[in-house]
Amino acid sequence: MIGYGQTTDQAQTTQSLITMVVMLVAFAAIFYFLLIRPQRRRQKEHQTLLSSIKRGDRVMTAGGIIGTVEELDDTTVVLTVEEGKLRLSKASIVDKIRK
């Protein structure tokens, strides 16, 4: 009898361990599809936007500044705005405004 009870305890422990692993995998999949995958897609779209910017484009920055691109290099951009020029990080550009 004692041996029979120990086998049942082992089976319950194994079953609860399997259930816990399945739930962990399910949570990881949900986390991936709801958070990580959309963020990677947004990063890729932002990189595409930054690589397509050229001199003369009208852009908007994360701070809401709208200006025309005058100079570009790998990390910075010079925008002409109503009251002068601004040098900003290229990564701060969030949108290209269609003319």
Beta strands, then each sheet from edge to edge (+ up, - down):
strand 1: 58-61
strand 2: 66-72
strand 3: 76-81
strand 4: 84-89
strand 5: 93-97
sheet 1: 4+ 3- 2+ 1- 5+
end
